[in-house]
Amino acid sequence: MNWDALATYGPRMLQGLVVTLQLVVISITLGALLSIPVALARMSRSRILRAISFGYMYFFRGTPLLAQVFLVYYGAGQFRTQLEAIGLWWLFRDAFFCCVLTFTLNTGAYQAEILRGAIRAVPAGQREAAMSLGLRPRQIFRKIVMPQAILIALRPLGNEVILMVKGSSVAAIVTVFDLMGVTRLAYSRTFDFQVYLWAAVLYLVVVEIIRRVWDKLEHRLTRHMRSA
C-alpha cells in the first residue's frame, strides 16, 4: 500500500467523489422531470409527438454516452458565435454543465422508456374502476395510474441510478475533475495502479449504499402489497 500517495491524493479523490455525486443527483433529478412529458408524448395520439419522442429516445438510448458527451462538449464550439449572441456560451464552455446536460438527456430517455412501460403495465381495470366513480382522465392519471406506475418502475429506476453513477466516469475525459478525473491525475503523477483500485472501491461503496437505500425504499413503499 502506497500510504504517501493515499495521504496526498485520498482527500482529492473524496472531493472528486462529491463532484461525481453532484453530477448524478442533478442529472437524475432533471432527467426524471424530463421523462414525464417524453413518456406521455410517446403514448400520445399525435403522430408528430410520438415521432419526436421516439427519435429522441432512440438516439440517446442507441448511442454511447461518451459520444454524446463529445457531441455536446466539442460540438458546442462549432456554434460559439450563435451561443454568444444569445448569451449562452458561458454555459457551454463549462465542462461540468455540458456533462450535466448530456447526462440529463441520456438518463431522461431511459427513464421515459421505463415510465412508459410502467404506465402501460397498470391494469386497465384500475382506469375503468376510476371512471365508474366519475373521476376525470387527469384525476385518474394523477391519483390512480401514476402512483402505481411509480411503484412498478421503482426497481428499474434504481438500476438506472446505479448505471448513471458508473457512467458518469466519462466526464473525466472532458476535464471534469470527478472521482475518475482525480484518479487519472493521481496516476499520471504517481504511476501507481493502486489509485484505480481505490477509485473502484469508492464506486463500489456508493453503489452498495444506493442499492441498500433503494431496497429499503422499495420495501417501505410496497408494504401494502405484501400485507395483502
TORMI-763597 format. One record per residue (C-alpha): x, y negated, z negated; residue in three letters; residue number from 1. Coordinates in Angstrom, 2 decimals, always signed. Layout:
! residues N
X  Y  Z  balum  dokol
X  Y  Z  ALA  NUM
...
***
This chain:
! residues 228
X  Y  Z  balum  dokol
+0.00  +0.00  +0.00  MET  1
+1.39  -3.37  +1.03  ASN  2
+0.45  -5.37  -2.04  TRP  3
+2.16  -8.53  -0.83  ASP  4
+0.09  -8.59  +2.35  ALA  5
-3.05  -7.82  +0.36  LEU  6
-2.34  -10.69  -2.03  ALA  7
-1.67  -13.04  +0.87  THR  8
-4.49  -12.13  +3.25  TYR  9
-7.02  -10.49  +0.92  GLY  10
-8.65  -13.79  -0.11  PRO  11
-8.73  -14.94  +3.53  ARG  12
-10.38  -11.69  +4.55  MET  13
-13.07  -12.28  +1.94  LEU  14
-13.59  -15.76  +3.37  GLN  15
-13.86  -14.16  +6.80  GLY  16
-16.45  -11.77  +5.39  LEU  17
-18.51  -14.77  +4.30  VAL  18
-18.38  -16.11  +7.86  VAL  19
-19.47  -12.70  +9.17  THR  20
-22.44  -12.67  +6.80  LEU  21
-23.37  -16.21  +7.83  GLN  22
-23.34  -15.18  +11.48  LEU  23
-25.50  -12.14  +10.80  VAL  24
-28.02  -13.79  +8.48  VAL  25
-28.60  -16.79  +10.75  ILE  26
-28.81  -14.67  +13.89  SER  27
-31.13  -12.05  +12.40  ILE  28
-33.44  -14.72  +10.98  THR  29
-33.65  -16.73  +14.19  LEU  30
-33.92  -13.52  +16.21  GLY  31
-36.89  -12.42  +14.08  ALA  32
-38.66  -15.71  +14.76  LEU  33
-37.90  -15.38  +18.47  LEU  34
-39.05  -11.77  +18.65  SER  35
-42.67  -12.53  +17.76  ILE  36
-43.56  -14.68  +20.80  PRO  37
-41.44  -12.48  +23.07  VAL  38
-43.21  -9.32  +21.90  ALA  39
-46.60  -10.96  +22.32  LEU  40
-45.64  -12.20  +25.79  ALA  41
-44.55  -8.66  +26.67  ARG  42
-48.06  -7.44  +25.81  MET  43
-49.83  -10.41  +27.36  SER  44
-52.37  -10.09  +30.14  ARG  45
-50.45  -12.74  +32.07  SER  46
-48.15  -11.18  +34.65  ARG  47
-45.86  -14.22  +34.51  ILE  48
-45.37  -13.99  +30.76  LEU  49
-44.83  -10.23  +30.98  ARG  50
-42.26  -10.67  +33.74  ALA  51
-40.33  -13.40  +31.89  ILE  52
-40.25  -11.48  +28.62  SER  53
-39.33  -8.24  +30.38  PHE  54
-36.46  -9.94  +32.24  GLY  55
-35.13  -11.46  +29.02  TYR  56
-35.32  -8.20  +27.10  MET  57
-33.92  -6.16  +29.99  TYR  58
-30.88  -8.42  +30.35  PHE  59
-29.92  -8.70  +26.69  PHE  60
-30.58  -5.03  +25.93  ARG  61
-28.86  -3.83  +29.08  GLY  62
-25.59  -5.78  +28.99  THR  63
-22.71  -5.63  +26.47  PRO  64
-22.76  -8.12  +23.62  LEU  65
-19.16  -9.07  +24.42  LEU  66
-20.10  -10.03  +27.99  ALA  67
-22.96  -12.13  +26.66  GLN  68
-20.62  -13.97  +24.29  VAL  69
-18.23  -14.70  +27.16  PHE  70
-21.09  -15.95  +29.34  LEU  71
-22.22  -18.44  +26.70  VAL  72
-18.82  -19.49  +25.34  TYR  73
-16.89  -19.78  +28.60  TYR  74
-19.88  -20.38  +30.83  GLY  75
-20.95  -23.47  +28.90  ALA  76
-17.70  -25.16  +30.00  GLY  77
-18.89  -24.99  +33.61  GLN  78
-21.75  -27.31  +32.67  PHE  79
-19.82  -29.67  +30.43  ARG  80
-20.90  -32.78  +32.35  THR  81
-24.57  -31.87  +32.14  GLN  82
-24.31  -30.91  +28.47  LEU  83
-22.53  -34.16  +27.64  GLU  84
-25.25  -36.06  +29.47  ALA  85
-27.93  -34.63  +27.19  ILE  86
-25.74  -34.75  +24.07  GLY  87
-25.34  -31.01  +23.54  LEU  88
-21.68  -30.48  +24.41  TRP  89
-20.64  -30.93  +20.79  TRP  90
-22.64  -27.78  +20.03  LEU  91
-21.47  -25.62  +22.92  PHE  92
-17.81  -26.42  +22.37  ARG  93
-18.11  -24.86  +18.91  ASP  94
-17.36  -21.13  +18.98  ALA  95
-19.46  -20.45  +15.88  PHE  96
-22.55  -22.00  +17.48  PHE  97
-22.01  -20.07  +20.72  CYS  98
-21.81  -16.82  +18.76  CYS  99
-24.94  -17.63  +16.76  VAL  100
-26.82  -18.47  +19.96  LEU  101
-25.68  -15.28  +21.69  THR  102
-26.32  -13.03  +18.69  PHE  103
-29.78  -14.58  +18.25  THR  104
-30.73  -13.94  +21.86  LEU  105
-29.35  -10.42  +21.67  ASN  106
-30.99  -9.34  +18.44  THR  107
-34.18  -11.19  +19.39  GLY  108
-34.53  -8.92  +22.41  ALA  109
-34.03  -5.79  +20.33  TYR  110
-36.33  -6.95  +17.54  GLN  111
-39.00  -7.88  +20.10  ALA  112
-38.94  -4.36  +21.53  GLU  113
-39.09  -2.88  +18.02  ILE  114
-42.01  -5.14  +17.11  LEU  115
-43.85  -4.38  +20.36  ARG  116
-43.59  -0.67  +19.73  GLY  117
-44.72  -1.10  +16.13  ALA  118
-47.77  -3.15  +17.14  ILE  119
-48.77  -0.51  +19.68  ARG  120
-48.32  +2.17  +17.02  ALA  121
-51.02  +0.66  +14.79  VAL  122
-54.07  +2.91  +15.24  PRO  123
-56.83  +1.42  +17.39  ALA  124
-59.33  +2.38  +14.70  GLY  125
-57.87  -0.33  +12.48  GLN  126
-58.80  -3.00  +15.01  ARG  127
-62.23  -1.50  +15.60  GLU  128
-62.97  -1.41  +11.89  ALA  129
-61.89  -5.05  +11.53  ALA  130
-64.07  -6.06  +14.48  MET  131
-67.05  -4.33  +12.90  SER  132
-66.55  -6.54  +9.86  LEU  133
-66.81  -9.63  +12.04  GLY  134
-63.14  -10.67  +11.95  LEU  135
-61.83  -12.75  +14.82  ARG  136
-58.99  -11.46  +17.03  PRO  137
-56.44  -13.81  +15.44  ARG  138
-57.53  -12.78  +11.96  GLN  139
-57.30  -9.13  +12.96  ILE  140
-53.78  -9.59  +14.27  PHE  141
-52.59  -11.65  +11.32  ARG  142
-54.21  -9.72  +8.49  LYS  143
-54.58  -6.18  +9.84  ILE  144
-52.24  -5.42  +12.72  VAL  145
-49.13  -7.44  +11.85  MET  146
-48.70  -6.23  +8.22  PRO  147
-48.93  -2.60  +9.33  GLN  148
-46.64  -3.20  +12.29  ALA  149
-44.00  -4.66  +10.00  ILE  150
-44.08  -1.55  +7.83  LEU  151
-43.72  +0.66  +10.89  ILE  152
-40.85  -1.46  +12.19  ALA  153
-39.05  -1.70  +8.85  LEU  154
-36.66  +1.22  +9.36  ARG  155
-35.55  +0.38  +12.94  PRO  156
-35.19  -3.28  +11.91  LEU  157
-32.83  -2.18  +9.15  GLY  158
-30.79  -0.28  +11.73  ASN  159
-30.70  -3.42  +13.87  GLU  160
-29.32  -5.45  +10.96  VAL  161
-26.55  -2.89  +10.46  ILE  162
-25.75  -2.84  +14.17  LEU  163
-25.53  -6.63  +14.17  MET  164
-23.10  -6.58  +11.22  VAL  165
-20.78  -4.29  +13.17  LYS  166
-21.38  -6.03  +16.49  GLY  167
-20.56  -9.43  +15.01  SER  168
-16.87  -8.47  +15.14  SER  169
-16.78  -9.59  +18.79  VAL  170
-16.87  -13.18  +17.51  ALA  171
-13.18  -12.82  +16.70  ALA  172
-12.36  -12.74  +20.41  ILE  173
-13.64  -16.31  +20.89  VAL  174
-11.59  -17.73  +17.98  THR  175
-14.18  -17.41  +15.22  VAL  176
-12.37  -16.50  +12.01  PHE  177
-14.83  -13.98  +10.72  ASP  178
-13.68  -10.81  +8.99  LEU  179
-12.25  -9.31  +12.17  MET  180
-10.76  -12.64  +13.22  GLY  181
-8.83  -12.93  +9.97  VAL  182
-7.83  -9.27  +10.23  THR  183
-6.38  -9.83  +13.70  ARG  184
-4.47  -12.85  +12.39  LEU  185
-3.11  -10.85  +9.46  ALA  186
-1.97  -8.03  +11.72  TYR  187
-0.27  -10.42  +14.16  SER  188
+1.83  -11.73  +11.27  ARG  189
+2.49  -8.54  +9.32  THR  190
+2.23  -5.78  +11.96  PHE  191
+0.77  -3.65  +9.18  ASP  192
-2.11  -1.44  +10.37  PHE  193
-3.41  -1.32  +6.78  GLN  194
-5.17  -4.65  +7.29  VAL  195
-7.56  -2.93  +9.70  TYR  196
-8.20  -0.27  +7.09  LEU  197
-9.10  -2.97  +4.57  TRP  198
-11.44  -4.57  +7.11  ALA  199
-13.08  -1.21  +7.77  ALA  200
-13.64  -0.72  +4.05  VAL  201
-15.24  -4.17  +3.74  LEU  202
-17.54  -3.47  +6.68  TYR  203
-18.42  -0.11  +5.15  LEU  204
-19.24  -1.72  +1.79  VAL  205
-21.50  -4.31  +3.43  VAL  206
-23.31  -1.67  +5.49  VAL  207
-23.81  +0.55  +2.45  GLU  208
-25.22  -2.37  +0.43  ILE  209
-27.64  -3.20  +3.24  ILE  210
-28.67  +0.44  +3.53  ARG  211
-29.40  +0.74  -0.18  ARG  212
-31.27  -2.58  -0.33  VAL  213
-33.31  -1.64  +2.72  TRP  214
-34.15  +1.76  +1.24  ASP  215
-35.43  +0.10  -1.93  LYS  216
-37.39  -2.47  +0.09  LEU  217
-38.99  +0.23  +2.21  GLU  218
-39.71  +2.35  -0.86  HIS  219
-41.45  -0.57  -2.56  ARG  220
-43.47  -1.78  +0.45  LEU  221
-44.71  +1.70  +1.34  THR  222
-45.56  +2.87  -2.19  ARG  223
-49.30  +2.68  -1.45  HIS  224
-48.84  +5.13  +1.43  MET  225
-47.12  +7.67  -0.82  ARG  226
-49.74  +7.43  -3.56  SER  227
-52.41  +8.23  -1.01  ALA  228
***
